Amino acid sequence: MQLNRTLRPAISALGISTRPLPTFLLMIGSDLLALGLAGVLSIYSRLWLFEEQFNPSLYWQLTPGLGLFIATYAIMGLYPGVAISPVDELRWTSLSTTLMYLTLTAMLLLGRDGEVYDRGVFVLSWLLSIVLVLVGRALVRSLFAHRRWWGYPVIVLGAGKTGDMVIRTLRHRPSIGLKPVLVLDDNPDKHGVLQGIPVVGGVALAPKLARRRNIPYAIVAMPGVPRDRLLTLIERYGTAFPHLLIIPDLFEFSSLWVSAKDMGGILGLEVRQTLLLPGPRLAKFLIDLVATLIGGLVILPLIGVIALLIRLDSPGPIFYSQLRIGQNGQHFKAWKFRTMIRNADEALQAYLDRHPDLREAWERDQKLRRDPRITRIGGFLRRTSLDELPQLWNVLRGEMSLVGPRPIVDEEVQKYGNKFELYKKVLPGLTGLWQISGRNNITYEERVSLDAYYVRNWSVWLDVYILLRTIWVVVKGEGAY
């Protein structure tokens, strides 16, 4: 098959400027810097607190051990840091860092040098290493992921709806690190351009283009193709790529906890139903309990200040409760700080009567950018999500979790459709994927999909990731109104 003559100039002019080596080196450099900084901070924090009987020079002898950390990260698949989910990165970074510190401690004890080193330094350095490595990686991606040279080029095989979805996702989330540069499809009617990416010909061109353009990744985005045809495509053209990703016909299926299993030459996909495992559920309960008790005591003065400001700002109660649907469809009262004026429902109806153009937006999303019911202090509380602090009481009562789907009211059940059964499987959360994915800037349908994704992919690691991301989103005030 030959290239379409009208598209040859476009391919020739196409600059595949991604350079994997800088991406690889930046991630390694970021990790080395984070690990070194963690060590320095822990050593000199200890020195500042206890100046006597402490020799910092002893710890510089351990500097070559940083290479072992990098080797372990590489074995765990953390390099080059592309095509890895944030949850997997959090999990493998935490586990591999912990493993290396345990190994280092064991080596020192076996060498009878353990009594020379301070345990507090190692504990603090371990904690700082996990945090700083993750922060460093996120910072590197935020600075460089939008650059043309970042990441790896990828060819998309299939210009249909799935191919369109893949391209839009990769372009919208450059932090994934895969840059679509060409699309191939056997249907001549689809040749041209898809989402700004040239569709240059049939899939038979894949090996030639992979060699000519040095493209290591290909994504097979043809979930509806017959089995025999798919196997032929993979065997004939897939060998040209070191990395071949296949989009299966399993949309909205669990993706984080699926692993391939070889059953005597038969490919099987194992889906771990973490919702049914007692260990992860117990871990989630303990995280909720400990974090809520400690966090509640720390922020108790803040809760008192907010209560006083609400009382001074407008007449009415300090707290507001609303009946919400919880786990197993049970109703409970979800508590919040009051952010609205008295007679809020009447004020809303009067406002929508005066602005009928906004009624459709309200009925679709149940949100208004300029809600006339919001008080002055209420606007601030909503932008910072501080209005939800009283829901810590719901967490202690076992009615909510720190992380979960957004708690909904009865009127919203119909909008969930068949996904309502998924919603009922877990406790609703104070924060969740909706909170860290744009909040009010996304559609209601997207919120429902995010809740369903959370239930299907639930794990303690996903909860930890969401909690960490929530802090950043609240600070930025993204999508809050």
C-alpha positions in Angstrom: 0.0 0.0 0.0 1.3 3.4 -1.0 0.9 6.7 0.8 -1.8 9.0 -0.5 0.0 11.5 -2.7 -1.9 14.4 -1.3 -0.8 13.5 2.3 2.9 12.8 1.5 3.9 16.5 1.9 2.1 16.6 5.3 4.0 13.5 6.5 7.3 14.9 5.2 6.7 18.2 7.0 5.5 16.5 10.1 8.1 17.1 12.8 8.1 14.3 15.3 10.1 16.3 17.8 9.5 14.1 20.9 12.9 13.0 22.3 12.6 10.1 24.8 16.1 10.6 26.2 15.5 14.0 27.8 12.2 12.7 29.2 14.1 9.7 30.7 16.9 11.8 32.1 14.6 14.5 33.6 12.7 11.9 35.6 15.9 10.3 36.9 17.3 13.7 37.7 14.1 14.7 39.5 14.2 11.5 41.6 17.9 11.9 42.5 17.3 15.5 43.5 14.3 14.6 45.6 16.1 11.7 47.4 19.1 13.9 48.1 17.0 16.7 49.4 15.1 14.3 51.7 18.4 13.1 53.1 19.7 16.6 53.6 16.5 17.9 55.3 16.3 14.9 57.6 20.0 15.1 58.6 20.1 18.8 59.3 16.6 18.8 61.0 18.1 16.3 63.4 21.2 18.4 63.8 19.2 21.5 64.5 17.1 19.8 67.2 20.0 17.8 68.8 23.3 19.4 68.3 25.3 17.2 70.7 26.5 13.7 69.8 25.6 13.9 66.2 28.0 13.7 63.3 26.3 14.5 59.9 29.4 13.5 57.9 28.6 9.8 58.6 25.6 10.0 56.4 27.4 11.3 53.3 29.0 7.9 53.1 25.6 6.5 52.1 25.3 8.8 49.0 26.2 6.0 46.5 23.1 4.2 47.7 21.1 6.6 45.7 22.0 4.6 42.6 20.3 1.6 44.2 17.1 3.6 44.6 17.1 4.5 40.9 17.8 0.9 39.9 14.8 -0.2 42.0 12.6 2.4 40.5 13.6 1.2 37.1 12.8 -2.4 37.9 9.4 -1.3 39.2 8.7 0.3 35.8 8.8 4.0 37.0 11.0 5.0 34.1 10.7 6.7 31.7 7.6 7.7 33.6 5.2 7.7 30.6 1.9 5.7 30.2 1.7 5.1 33.9 -1.4 6.0 36.0 -0.9 8.4 38.9 -2.3 5.7 41.3 0.3 3.1 40.1 3.0 5.7 40.3 2.0 6.5 43.9 1.8 2.8 44.8 5.1 1.7 43.3 7.0 4.7 44.4 5.9 4.2 48.0 6.5 0.5 48.0 9.9 0.6 46.3 11.1 3.5 48.5 10.0 1.7 51.6 11.7 -1.5 50.4 15.0 0.3 49.8 15.0 2.0 53.2 14.3 -1.4 54.9 17.1 -3.0 52.9 19.5 -0.1 53.8 18.6 -0.4 57.5 19.1 -4.2 57.5 22.6 -3.8 55.8 23.7 -1.3 58.4 22.5 -3.5 61.2 24.2 -6.6 59.8 27.4 -4.5 59.4 27.2 -3.5 63.1 27.0 0.1 62.1 23.4 0.5 63.0 24.2 1.9 66.5 26.1 4.8 64.9 23.2 6.1 62.8 20.1 7.8 64.2 16.8 6.0 63.6 14.9 9.3 63.6 17.0 10.5 60.6 16.1 7.4 58.6 12.4 7.5 59.5 12.1 11.2 58.5 14.2 10.7 55.3 11.9 7.7 54.3 8.8 9.8 54.7 10.3 12.8 52.9 11.6 10.7 50.1 8.2 9.4 49.2 6.6 12.8 49.3 9.4 14.7 47.5 9.8 12.1 44.8 6.1 12.3 44.0 6.1 16.1 44.2 9.2 16.3 42.0 7.7 14.1 39.3 4.5 16.1 39.3 6.4 19.3 39.0 8.5 18.0 36.1 5.4 17.0 34.2 3.7 20.3 34.9 6.7 22.2 33.6 7.6 20.0 30.6 4.7 17.7 29.6 3.3 20.4 27.2 6.6 20.7 25.4 6.8 19.2 21.9 9.9 17.2 22.8 8.4 15.6 25.9 7.4 11.9 25.9 7.2 9.3 23.2 5.5 9.4 19.7 2.7 7.0 19.1 0.8 5.8 16.0 -2.9 5.2 16.5 -4.3 2.3 14.4 -8.0 3.1 13.8 -9.6 6.4 12.9 -13.1 5.6 14.3 -14.8 6.7 17.5 -12.3 4.9 19.7 -9.3 6.4 17.8 -10.9 9.8 18.2 -11.3 9.2 21.9 -7.7 8.0 22.4 -6.3 11.1 20.6 -8.5 13.5 22.5 -7.5 11.9 25.8 -3.8 11.9 25.1 -3.8 15.5 23.9 -5.9 16.6 26.8 -3.6 14.8 29.3 -0.1 15.4 28.1 1.2 14.2 31.4 0.6 10.6 30.2 3.6 11.2 27.9 2.3 9.6 24.7 2.1 12.0 21.7 -0.1 10.9 18.8 1.7 11.8 15.6 0.0 9.6 12.9 -3.2 7.6 12.4 -3.7 4.7 10.2 -7.0 3.2 8.9 -7.9 0.9 6.1 -11.1 2.9 5.3 -10.1 5.5 2.6 -13.1 7.6 3.6 -11.4 8.3 6.9 -8.1 9.4 5.4 -7.3 13.1 6.1 -7.1 14.6 9.5 -8.4 13.4 12.9 -8.3 15.8 15.8 -5.4 17.6 14.1 -3.4 14.4 13.5 -2.9 13.1 9.9 -4.7 9.9 8.8 -2.2 8.9 6.2 -3.3 5.4 4.9 -3.9 1.8 5.8 -2.5 -0.1 8.7 -0.1 -1.9 6.4 2.0 1.2 6.5 2.7 0.8 10.2 6.1 -1.1 10.0 7.5 1.3 7.4 6.4 4.4 9.3 7.6 3.0 12.6 11.1 2.5 11.2 11.3 5.7 9.2 10.0 7.9 12.1 11.5 5.8 14.9 8.1 5.5 16.7 8.2 2.9 19.6 4.5 3.0 20.6 1.3 2.0 18.7 -2.2 1.9 20.0 -4.7 -0.5 18.4 -8.0 1.5 18.7 -10.4 -0.9 16.9 -12.4 -2.7 19.6 -15.1 -3.7 17.1 -12.9 -5.5 14.6 -13.5 -9.2 14.3 -11.2 -11.5 16.3 -9.4 -13.0 13.3 -8.7 -9.6 11.8 -7.4 -8.3 15.1 -5.0 -11.2 15.6 -3.8 -10.8 12.0 -3.1 -7.1 12.6 -1.2 -7.7 15.8 0.9 -10.5 14.4 1.7 -8.9 11.1 2.2 -5.3 12.1 2.5 -5.2 15.9 6.0 -6.7 15.8 7.3 -3.4 14.4 6.7 -1.6 17.8 8.4 -2.3 21.1 5.2 -1.2 22.8 1.8 -2.2 21.5 -1.3 -1.1 23.5 -4.7 -2.6 22.6 -7.9 -0.9 23.5 -10.4 -3.8 24.3 -14.1 -3.8 23.8 -14.5 -3.4 27.6 -15.4 0.3 28.0 -16.3 1.4 31.5 -14.7 -1.7 32.9 -12.3 -1.8 35.8 -8.8 -0.7 34.5 -6.6 -0.2 37.5 -6.9 -3.7 39.0 -6.9 -5.9 35.9 -3.9 -8.1 35.3 -3.1 -10.6 32.5 -2.9 -14.3 33.4 -1.5 -17.2 31.4 -3.7 -20.2 31.7 -1.9 -22.9 29.7 -1.5 -20.6 26.7 -4.9 -19.0 27.1 -5.0 -15.3 27.9 -7.1 -14.4 30.9 -7.8 -11.1 32.5 -8.1 -11.2 36.3 -10.2 -8.5 37.9 -9.5 -8.1 41.6 -12.8 -7.1 43.3 -11.1 -5.1 46.0 -14.6 -4.0 47.3 -15.0 -7.6 48.4 -11.6 -8.1 50.1 -11.7 -7.6 53.9 -8.1 -6.3 54.1 -8.5 -3.2 51.9 -11.9 -2.5 53.4 -10.4 -2.6 56.9 -7.6 -0.3 55.8 -10.1 2.2 54.4 -12.0 2.2 57.6 -8.9 2.7 59.7 -7.7 5.5 57.4 -11.1 7.2 57.8 -11.1 6.8 61.6 -7.5 7.9 62.3 -7.4 10.7 59.8 -10.8 12.1 61.0 -9.9 12.0 64.7 -6.5 13.6 64.2 -7.6 16.1 61.6 -10.8 17.0 63.5 -8.8 17.9 66.6 -6.3 20.0 64.6 -9.0 22.0 62.8 -11.3 22.4 65.8 -10.3 26.0 66.3 -10.9 26.7 62.5 -14.4 25.2 62.9 -15.1 27.6 65.8 -13.9 30.6 63.8 -16.1 29.6 60.8 -19.1 29.2 63.0 -18.6 32.7 64.5 -18.3 34.2 61.0 -21.5 32.6 59.8 -23.4 33.8 62.8 -22.1 37.4 62.2 -22.7 37.3 58.5 -26.4 36.5 58.2 -29.3 35.4 60.4 -30.0 31.7 60.6 -28.5 28.5 61.9 -24.8 27.7 61.7 -25.2 24.2 60.3 -27.3 22.9 57.5 -28.4 19.3 56.9 -29.9 17.6 53.9 -31.1 14.0 53.4 -28.7 12.1 51.1 -28.4 8.6 49.9 -25.6 6.5 51.3 -24.3 2.9 51.1 -26.9 0.3 50.2 -29.4 3.0 49.4 -29.8 4.0 53.1 -30.7 7.7 53.7 -28.7 9.9 56.2 -28.4 13.5 57.1 -25.3 15.1 55.5 -24.1 18.1 57.5 -22.5 21.3 56.1 -21.9 24.8 57.3 -24.8 27.0 56.1 -23.8 28.9 53.0 -27.2 30.2 51.9 -29.7 32.9 53.0 -33.0 32.1 54.7 -35.8 31.0 52.4 -33.2 29.9 49.8 -35.6 27.9 47.7 -38.0 30.8 47.2 -35.1 33.1 46.3 -33.9 30.6 43.7 -37.3 30.2 42.1 -37.7 34.0 41.9 -34.2 34.3 40.4 -34.9 31.7 37.7 -38.2 33.4 36.9 -36.3 36.6 36.3 -33.6 34.7 34.3 -35.4 31.9 32.4 -32.2 31.4 30.2 -30.5 30.0 33.3 -33.3 27.5 34.2 -32.0 24.9 31.7 -28.5 25.1 33.2 -29.9 24.6 36.7 -32.0 21.7 35.7 -29.1 20.1 33.9 -26.3 20.5 36.4 -28.0 21.6 39.6 -25.4 24.4 39.8 -25.3 28.2 39.0 -22.1 30.2 38.7 -23.8 33.2 40.4 -26.2 31.6 42.8 -28.4 34.4 44.5 -28.8 32.2 47.6 -25.1 32.3 48.6 -24.1 34.5 51.5 -20.8 36.4 51.6 -19.0 34.0 53.9 -20.8 31.2 52.1 -19.1 32.0 48.8 -15.7 31.8 50.5 -16.6 28.5 52.2 -17.7 27.0 48.9 -14.6 28.1 47.0 -12.4 26.5 49.6 -14.7 23.5 50.3 -14.6 24.5 54.0 -18.4 24.2 54.1 -18.0 20.4 54.0 -15.9 20.2 57.2 -19.0 19.2 59.4 -19.2 16.0 57.3 -16.4 14.7 59.4 -19.1 14.0 61.9 -20.8 11.8 59.2 -17.5 10.0 58.7 -17.2 9.2 62.4 -20.8 7.9 62.4 -19.9 5.6 59.5 -22.4 7.3 57.1 -19.6 8.7 54.9 -16.0 8.1 54.0 -13.2 10.6 53.5 -13.2 9.5 49.8 -16.0 8.2 47.7 -18.8 9.2 45.2 -20.4 12.6 45.7 -23.5 12.1 48.1 -26.6 12.6 46.1 -30.3 13.3 46.8 -33.3 11.3 45.7 -34.0 13.6 42.7 -30.6 12.7 41.2 -31.1 8.9 41.2 -32.7 9.0 37.7 -29.6 10.8 36.3 -27.4 7.9 37.4 -29.5 5.3 35.5 -28.0 1.8 35.8 -24.9 3.2 37.5 -26.9 3.8 40.6 -26.3 0.2 41.6 -22.5 0.9 41.6 -23.0 4.1 43.6 -24.8 2.1 46.4 -21.8 -0.3 46.8 -19.6 2.2 48.7 -20.0 5.0 51.3 -20.3 8.5 49.7 -17.2 10.7 50.3 -16.2 14.1 51.6 -14.0 14.2 48.5 -13.7 12.1 45.4 -12.7 12.0 41.7 -15.3 14.6 41.0 -13.6 17.0 43.4 -10.2 16.6 41.8 -11.3 16.5 38.1 -12.7 19.9 37.6 -15.5 20.0 40.2 -18.2 22.3 38.8 -16.5 22.7 35.4 -17.5 19.2 34.3 -20.9 18.1 33.2 -23.3 16.0 35.3 -22.8 13.0 33.0 -19.1 13.2 33.6 -19.6 13.3 37.4 -21.6 10.1 37.1 -18.9 8.4 35.0 -16.3 9.5 37.6 -18.3 8.0 40.4 -18.7 4.7 38.5 -15.0 4.7 37.7 -14.1 5.1 41.4 -16.3 2.2 42.5 -14.9 -0.1 39.8 -11.3 0.8 40.5 -11.5 1.4 44.3 -8.5 0.8 46.4 -6.7 2.3 49.3 -4.0 3.6 46.9 -6.7 5.4 44.9 -8.1 6.9 48.1 -4.6 8.2 49.1 -4.1 9.7 45.6 -7.4 11.5 45.7 -6.8 12.9 49.2 -3.4 14.2 48.1 -4.8 15.7 44.9 -7.7 17.3 46.9 -5.3 19.4 48.9 -3.9 20.9 45.7 -7.3 21.4 44.1 -8.7 23.2 47.1 -5.6 25.5 47.3 -6.0 26.4 43.6 -9.8 26.8 43.9 -10.3 24.9 40.6 -13.9 24.7 39.5 -15.3 26.0 42.7 -18.3 28.2 42.8 
